[in-house]
Amino acid sequence: MRINKILLGLALILPVLTAKAQVVVEAKVDSLQLFIGEQTGLTLSVTLGAKQKLQMPVIKKGDQIIPLIEVLNVQRADTNYMDEGKRMEVIQRYTITAWDSSLYYLPPFEVKVDGRKYASKSLAIKVYTVDVDTLHTDKFFPPNPIMNVPFAWSDWSAVVYSSFLIVLLLVVCVVLYYHVLIGKPIVRIIRRKKVLPPHKVAINEIERIKADRKWAAEDSKEYYTLLTDTLRAYIRDRYGFNATEMTSAEIIDRLVNDNNEEALSELREIFTTADLVKFAKYVTLINENDANLVAALEYVNQTKQEVDPNAKPEPEVIRETDQKRMNQVLAARIIMGILIVISLCLTCWLIWRTYDILL
């Protein structure tokens, strides 16, 4: 009974010990025979348990496994899992070459698994020399000289045109910057008009009302509205307060210190008659309308501000509005940004194309 238990325990432990002990290290070359300088592949594979720790030999590019057997390339190791992930295979590939003809012996490759060393089998490589016919040296030719590549316009045409386009775009950017962003407008609109003094504007308007007699005969309300609006505009421009938005009494009160009693009396009579016509449906006579028209002319002539006849009137200058100026600046900045981006892209392409042609 005791022997059966021992055998059963060994049966359970033995697979585990066997799995840990089954570390297989293999090394092989793709070609056992090659010429001097010819390359071949060397593969080192290690099979071990998935939970075991592996340490591969340290072989770098440029190292020599043995003298005259050089490692040209070291690939990244591949790992493959087997037996439902219980075991794994690590494969490391190298590219090697030989620099002299001989039969080379490659010693075993050693790896460490859980600190224990394991080694592969040794390998042998036969390297042959290249046969050279030394009896016919005339068949050996020196290397060809460097050839000058002929100039082809088709290769350089895009580069030349792109260069001119870049210069043109930069010139446009400079012009936009000079004319817009530093204050000099592209199109400068200046209009000048002659400015009449307030009394001449009022006299011209009164003369126009006088010439159009139908207001006085047919519609007294419209007649007095035109006449009082003309006087209000004159007073606004002459004395500098907004008489067009004030009542008749308020205007008279504001002019007490600026007009004499005679002028105020004529103006008060005109405003009083106008208010009666507009608000009390007062009916005026033709001669009364003519008298108020003459009174309005007299008031303008008495209160007008004399102008020096030798003085040149300053013309009013109307320039482009600020909003228009802001729109021009914004548009110029957007256009400049687009042109600069295009120029940078063309420059990068130009550098790449020139490098490609030259090399």
ABEGO torsion letter per residue (X at the ends): XAAAAAAAAAAAAAAAAAAAABBBBBBBBABABBBBGBBBBBBBBBBBBAABBBBBBBBBBGBBABBGBBBABBBBBBBBBBGGGABBBBBBBBBBBBABBEBBBBBBBBBBBGGBBBBBBBBBBBBBBBBBBAABAAABBBBBBBBBBBBBAAAAAAAAAAAAAAAAAAAAAAAAAAAAAAGBBABBBBBBBBBBBAAAAAAAAAAAAAABAAAAAABAAAAAAAAAAAAAAAAAAAAGBBAAABBAAAAAAAAAAABBAAAAAAAAAAAAAAAAAAAAGBBBBAAAAAAAAAAAAAAAAAABBBBBAABBBBBBBBBBBAAAAAAAAAAAAAAAAAAAAAAAAAAAAAAAAAAAAAX
